[in-house]
Amino acid sequence: MKDLLHKFIGILKVELEDLEGDIVDLLEICQRRKDNREITNYVYLENKGLLLREIAGIKSLVQGLDAMDPRKFSSPQEMFREIDRQILKKTREGDFPEAVYSLVKRRLDKIAKYLGD
């Protein structure tokens, strides 16, 4: 069981790093749109601020996964619920933009399905 939970954490970290890369791509698109005068500087700065907060939230989640002890969970489902609960709590408290929860939740559900949850 412990090995399965370690695999889950490893897969989730890879998924979150991929998600972070997607958000960095969005930042580059916003920059190009600003440079091409498709959006104003104000809109660019608002978008950039939000995207950077999303990246910071995802990095925080990855660090939290590094600190998570899979031995305290009796099943993958229990660990999935705990990770989901932590992300939702941080979103509700304003630590993460709301989009982070939905983006990460989709990744969690994908991994749970892959692992046979």
MOWOFEN-V592066 format. One record per residue. N is the residue number from 0. PSI is psi in whole degrees, 0 to 359 (* if undefined). BURIAL is 1 if it has 24 or more other C-alpha atoms within 12 Angstrom, else 0. Layout:
BEGIN
<<N:PSI:BURIAL> <N:PSI:BURIAL>>
END
This chain:
BEGIN
<<0:317:0> <1:320:0> <2:320:0> <3:318:1> <4:323:1> <5:320:1> <6:317:0> <7:313:1> <8:317:1> <9:316:0> <10:317:0> <11:320:1> <12:318:1> <13:317:0> <14:318:1> <15:323:1> <16:323:1> <17:318:0> <18:318:1> <19:318:1> <20:322:0> <21:321:0> <22:323:1> <23:321:1> <24:319:0> <25:321:0> <26:317:1> <27:321:0> <28:317:0> <29:318:1> <30:314:1> <31:318:0> <32:322:0> <33:314:0> <34:326:0> <35:5:0> <36:29:0> <37:334:0> <38:156:0> <39:165:0> <40:322:0> <41:311:0> <42:318:0> <43:313:1> <44:322:0> <45:312:0> <46:316:1> <47:315:1> <48:316:0> <49:314:1> <50:322:1> <51:324:1> <52:322:1> <53:316:1> <54:316:1> <55:320:1> <56:317:1> <57:319:1> <58:321:1> <59:321:1> <60:318:1> <61:317:1> <62:321:0> <63:325:0> <64:324:1> <65:327:0> <66:351:0> <67:135:0> <68:105:0> <69:344:1> <70:341:0> <71:0:0> <72:139:0> <73:347:0> <74:160:0> <75:321:1> <76:320:1> <77:319:0> <78:319:1> <79:314:1> <80:320:0> <81:316:0> <82:315:1> <83:316:1> <84:317:0> <85:317:1> <86:316:1> <87:318:1> <88:313:0> <89:327:0> <90:314:1> <91:328:0> <92:353:0> <93:6:0> <94:328:0> <95:146:1> <96:153:1> <97:326:1> <98:330:1> <99:317:1> <100:311:1> <101:322:0> <102:315:1> <103:323:1> <104:318:1> <105:321:0> <106:319:1> <107:313:1> <108:321:1> <109:315:0> <110:318:1> <111:318:1> <112:317:0> <113:320:0> <114:0:0> <115:28:0> <116:*:0>>
END
